[in-house]
Amino acid sequence: MKDSRILSTFQDLLPAPSEAAPARVLVFDACHVGVALRAVLFVELVVGLGAMFGAASFLDWVSRVSVLTGGALPATLVWLIAACALKNALARLGATAQQVAGVALGALAGLYGCGVLFWVGWLEPAPWLACALSGALLAALLVAALVLRARGKTPADTAARLIELQSRIRPHFLFNTLNSAIALVRAEPAKAEALLEDLSDLFRHALMEQGDSVTLADEIALAQRYLAIEQVRFGDRIQVEWVLDPQASEARLPPLLLQPLVENAVKHGVEPSASGAQIRISTQRRGSRVVIKVANTVPAGQGEFGSRVALDNVRDRLRLLHDVQCQFQSVLKDGIFLVRIELPA
């Protein structure tokens, strides 16, 4: 199956709390490219607005922005680097202590920015107290935004977990699988045993807590077990092609992410077609990026299908984990439905 013509123009599960004591968690995480970009843009916006006060002309405003940026940009980068480097240490603190530490780092970063301007002779005398308070205030706003982002992650992941579990433990899927096993018990007992083992592994994987991410290799293994079960049910009607790049196997993605895409391919490609469908799953590492594609043929005349709940869920979970570093696209063209995911290696 060829899919290059389709997209030629074309980013979390909650850890189980300990029974003895609640685990410490990081309430804000600065270790994301998207977070860094937004922080820099936010600080530059504040600098630009602040430079308007007292600016006699546009050139005077540009001059003031340049001078202030010379201190604000290094200070912002220092805060981001420090907050990212200390994330493990911060995670051992309570939520309030983490936020206080983030503000304190902002005050130190403000002093650093002030020191840079003082050292190059652009700020004499240096307003040390004003710089520290400005840094603390900007850091407080950034921490508050990151805390809200982290809190927003919780209900989305909880809903995603429920959707994925319901998708995986649908009564008719379980019923059909058990019926297939029963039919094979006498004629092909070894095949029936393998089918039940695949079903057991699939459910065990779906029900276990795995943290906020797993490797692509783990997700591939789960999808292969799911398709092995469906292969028994549909026989020659389902044709699966795997094109896997071993160098892409360590990429991180949210758990239980790939299997619903494969299930969609079976539900909307194989089930409605009397002649079955082709399913092609490919992975490829391209430098520091990994591209994952799930494609399936669809019956003639079929348009956009389903409520897209599974696709929207996958996209949202990717963005929560990788933010702007991931891409998710889907398209139906020339009788082929293709989902393309791109994320960091």
Secondary structure, 3 states (H helix, E strand, C coil): CCCCCCCCCCCCCCCCCCCCCCCCCCCCCCCCHHHHHHHHHHHHHHHHHHHHCCCCCHHHHHHHHHHHHHHHHHHHHHHHHHHHHCHHHHHCCCHHHHHHHHHHHHHHHHHHHHHHHHHCCCCCCCCHHHHHHHHHHHHHHHHHHHHHHHHHHHHHHHHHHHHHHHHHCCHHHHHHHHHHHHHHHCCCHHHHHHHHHHHHHHHHHHHCCCCCCEEHHHHHHHHHHHHHHHHHHHHHHEEEEEECCHHHCCCEECCCCHHHHHHHHHHHHHCCCCCCEEEEEEEEEECCEEEEEEEEECCCCCCCCCCCHHHHHHHHHHHHHHHHHCEEEEEEECCEEEEEEEEEC
